[in-house]
């Protein structure tokens, strides 16, 4: 079902003039941080669905826990600091902290209700249990005690607190115990508080051997093992109150790029201190005494609202270990094997194929192997003289990076733009940068003050007496692991205008010279923002004159106020707007008299929605862009981002069908925003039952792979 009726020239979009009378809007924007928490509620819904395989339900629970960790590490500090300063005005206040803490607390409570009341009973029915100390048989207790003595106790150093033994440095998100002791120590003193830090190298869940498992799949948690043997750590003392605890710290690295001589060195030094930033959240066991919890809150300088009492492990994210330890394939999603890109033939030269036209790859329905094969051919081709690539996230074990190293060894000119400030990937990126530099690659770290988030790979090849460029552009990262889990769209091209733009951008990033006028690329921070606003305004003017106007945008987040207000204004002028926003969206949909023409939906599926697709239609004229950029202020103004047009009508319609229409008609995994900003899952009782966009695409590509094999 096409969105657009035809593929006419886009000249009418450019000719339209924005209506200045609709430049302001009475809309009240939704709160970004609460929107992020609401997104995690939608992810958590997957953990509640009986139709989802049990280990996958556990995985979604862990994903939410991991997401919450990052939320607190990155988003909580400004609210907490404002609260501690007594601020009552501005974006961050005491009230904003209290409201955010209340919302986060409700989400955490929901997590543990699902864990205790739904998942654990379901696992027990299948003979899979995490056995608490009180439930263990004598044989199991003997095995646990032997395990503790052999594997755990040698690594534990309890610290009794006194003036010469201050509270130890507790690392971000590490497991610890606090113990209140009776009696006197070896020197006759009554220091009653001790801390036990649990090394990260120890597994958080241990499978018990078959000999003591009675034919079932039984585990013990490390926290339970330690808790059961605390008395062994404090000979001659009485162990009274105790609790496991975990502190989350602000972890967003901040480096003044204007005041450092070597960004890589400064970041590596900063990584050392990341684990010991400002405390922002404290998790303790539900039964932790008021005495111990108050002691910990004082120690970390936190208010009561930062305390989270949990009915279970203080780190649910570590339960992902169980997924790997339980050998029950029937409790997992059926394996999905991505098809080789349908527009490519294995064994055919990419350089010959791209002379016939561009190739689109829709991951993970099509395999990232096509991109690796493109680079592999370039590395092995003696006529390829130069390779240039941006790296934002690629992982610590990457075939792609090994190919780049091989290219250097083969004498090719290799330039890699490594973004050292990619949050939580800084260390891996620093290591790759050093490995490439050590063998002679040209490594640059982007533009001062900006993150390089654009995803592009450019080859220069000698063909006869000329040099020809071939390129790859993507909405997602060059990470083979996430390429199997995230939906993204990428393009292989030999378009001389597009590849010339890519060349200019690489030169700009490396030399910081002025950019020439771009042929096809839209770039941030050099105009992407203003051009998108202009396109939206132009469609608003067309709609106001009674002509057809349509916007459909798919992205991960919509939080940039200027773009939001432009969409609101265009909608009030009559533009029909659909926003497919996976995560945070600050634009309220369907508000009477304000955003009646705006629909917002979020699709949460088996794969993480990650592609960015921008579609504009005015009076029959179409434009469609793929992009690395979400519609966030940081992406538009503080990052190097790109958007590129899909100009071939057939390719454009393919993107429309697969990335937009399929999601607009998703009747299973979609959530629609109400006028109050609250999301509601689509009607699952509809007749006929609705399809899931991702499931439909998986089936389509599996069928095309089967036909290709025949």
PyMOL commands that set and color helices and strands:
alter all, ss='L'
color gray80, all
select helices_A, chain A and resi 11-15+20-22+32-48+54-84+94-125+133-135+138-155+210-212+222-228+230-233+257-259+263-274+290-300+304-306+316-325+329-331+350-354+369-380+399-409+426-438+482-484+496-511+528-544+561-572+633-637+649-664+693-709
alter helices_A, ss='H'
color red, helices_A
select strands_A, chain A and resi 128-130+159-160+176-182+193-197+205-207+217-221+238-249+279-285+307-310+359-363+384-391+413-418+442-444+451-452+456-463+466-474+486-493+522-524+549-555+576-581+598-603+608-609+612-618+621-627+639-645+670-673+679-681
alter strands_A, ss='S'
color yellow, strands_A
deselect
rebuild
show_as cartoon
